[in-house]
Amino acid sequence: MIGGNVSTNAGGIRLLRYGSLHGSVLGLEVVTGEGKVMDTLYSMRKDNTGFDLKQLFIGAEGSLGVVTKVAMHVPPLPKNQSVCYLACDNFEDILGLYRLARQELSEILSAFEVQDSYTL
């Protein structure tokens, strides 16, 4: 399952706090269309030795190869979680609310979702 997430760059709704999937993937094992196995399963956070080939496969949707193994940085779960559900009259109010939430909550804010009347 995680190989599909990596192939589609599906990072989830916690991007605000944890960043994109590109930054969480430390290494990959990929089977190319020719059947060759490309192993970049390194667990180092930073590696400046040559090209970072794994970044080509993240979000490539399987067109360059099939992701078979993934090494990831997985942050610990937060000890507490709070949810707030609010209503706004228009999109400008939503943007203002988002700016206020980022200003007041900073790194505590992990997700911000919007639902319009049609999706409710």
Stockholm file with secondary structure:
# STOCKHOLM 1.0

chainA/1-120         MIGGNVSTNAGGIRLLRYGSLHGSVLGLEVVTGEGKVMDTLYSMRKDNTGFDLKQLFIGAEGSLGVVTKVAMHVPPLPKNQSVCYLACDNFEDILGLYRLARQELSEILSAFEVQDSYTL
#=GR chainA/1-120 SS CHHHHHHHTCCCTTHHHHCCHHHHEEEEEEEETTSCEEECCCCCSCCCSSCCTHHHHTTSTTSSEEEEEEEECCCCCCSCCCCCCCCCSSHHHHHHHHHHHHHHHGGGCCCCCCCCTTTC
#=GC SS_cons         CHHHHHHHTCCCTTHHHHCCHHHHEEEEEEEETTSCEEECCCCCSCCCSSCCTHHHHTTSTTSSEEEEEEEECCCCCCSCCCCCCCCCSSHHHHHHHHHHHHHHHGGGCCCCCCCCTTTC
//
